[in-house]
């Protein structure tokens, strides 16, 4: 078995369990809320229009955005009420997915009740059923197949959409898919997708069994279907493997690219050696990651100076790295109590890069040299660079005028410079492909490009934890850019790929215990 | 004079401004078999449904057994009145026996003697007892409506409201069921108010015929005296079955 496959399979059971638990709870809440709403809506036109409208509206919001929206919403709720609402992980994912499950349940519920033949409701009323008796003895039993069809749709959607819960820090099968996509580890992607699909098919099949059991009035069938579903959920609730290792839990965050996975893994190794247990919250969005740290939902992660400078402090100037770090350190502490432990020793900044032979032939070593040759050269940029302030700053500072400019997704941008269809690209300075493809990065003497030093950030609570600080301090200044590039390349390259954990062990060969 | 079992007192019901019932007053004595006839849209069904409150009058009062129906709990009122209508409305997810036993079940009656009662009710409507375990989809139209009548009789009501009960059945079945029901009415001492389109059926089966036209009672008479009524619309109404009978006799 390939190491990538065996590693994905090791992670699979836990991810499958939390995926099942999350989607099961979301569908259960969807049913508990959606069915009464459907009954009210079927009875009253005044309720029906707004309820179906709202459920439909929720459905038009992309699931990814819906999940991301609940993070700040819960933060604000927590601040407004003074109650410690967990804003990251299970709760926001659960709320978003439950809302998502509502539409098919409500819509089918309304259709089921309105679809009851009018002579049956007339008979029910005429023989003296109370509205409740009519509901339980006539409308629900007769509408059950349509109602269940709605629940089946909701279950399949929810199991699919739950893969996105990884972006708000809730472990699920999406962890395999997202990290696999980022590191181009297709085996992880396939394992994640196949597991989600299999789970969806299985749940759908069991619900179909319940449905046919109700239709045929076979207690065996629907009892078996419901029993197996309940059993699966109960299994997902059981604690893993009996005993948990002792120790305080530290939650390590990571954004959604290889370098972040590698660094998070290195941080975990150091913390475990210091006697902590660790949990991961991967694939966090840039602003979510910082807010999560400030709110204490994660304890530690690596961010980049320029990102914090622009997104958190809202600054547009480009001071030198040390000056930027000093201001960040002071301001983040003052604003949120977040501690900037220090810089790891490399930058992951935008850097103009060329093939070494081509740069030598044209005599280009800096952006100043590039300005003269640019009118004969092709620029390849990533998809967003040309619309970012960095590009305008560089254009202004060096009066750059290229013969042509084209945008690529990162993988194709590197291929373009390698095969000569682009002369200069906007690389990321810690990207392993810079060395692998024999590229050189051009100096920026006018300092138009901001610094993106990798910095280690600690949550307000963890900042006071001397043992954790002591465990992580050795990482400060320990990772030069060449080393980070090689570690990234191990994960990103096409052949002989390594996992982020393997790359982390190479990057920071810290003796375990 | 004995008090009426059913009494309507100045009952008006409007459908979007137009009155479907216009100050209708009517008294039905216990034991009577009353046919409600009249053209479509005359208000027959509205009148019938005002009695078990499937329709609420805008004005006037309805009394059953001397009590204003608005003062009786709705479920109790309806469970005490047998209701049979053209749509039949047997519950498809329940067996014949479960359909028949639904009203006693609603009233939380004990299941003691259930099987005997169901067998007796099936016998009353001339159905074999082995139908009890079948589902409605396995019944013919005539059988289904017989079950509908048995269901209406299950709680031993004194009053039966019937809205075109046999209207959707073929003529032979309709006649057989009509005759059988009239016998039941007499045997069980029921009071029946039946809406029908079929003038011949009304004339042949009822003790008394109430003609509704445009939401008002135009005539209220025994069958024989209705035939002598001089009102042109009523003459036209009763002329139809009479002409048919004459043409059939001439064949």
Boltz contact constraints between the chains, C-beta under 6 A:
constraints:
  - contact:
      token1: [A, 119]
      token2: [B, 87]
      max_distance: 6.0
  - contact:
      token1: [A, 119]
      token2: [B, 89]
      max_distance: 6.0
  - contact:
      token1: [A, 120]
      token2: [B, 89]
      max_distance: 6.0
  - contact:
      token1: [A, 122]
      token2: [B, 89]
      max_distance: 6.0
  - contact:
      token1: [A, 123]
      token2: [B, 89]
      max_distance: 6.0
  - contact:
      token1: [A, 126]
      token2: [B, 83]
      max_distance: 6.0
  - contact:
      token1: [A, 127]
      token2: [B, 103]
      max_distance: 6.0
  - contact:
      token1: [A, 128]
      token2: [B, 75]
      max_distance: 6.0
  - contact:
      token1: [A, 128]
      token2: [B, 78]
      max_distance: 6.0
  - contact:
      token1: [A, 128]
      token2: [B, 79]
      max_distance: 6.0
  - contact:
      token1: [A, 130]
      token2: [B, 75]
      max_distance: 6.0
  - contact:
      token1: [A, 141]
      token2: [B, 93]
      max_distance: 6.0
  - contact:
      token1: [A, 142]
      token2: [B, 93]
      max_distance: 6.0
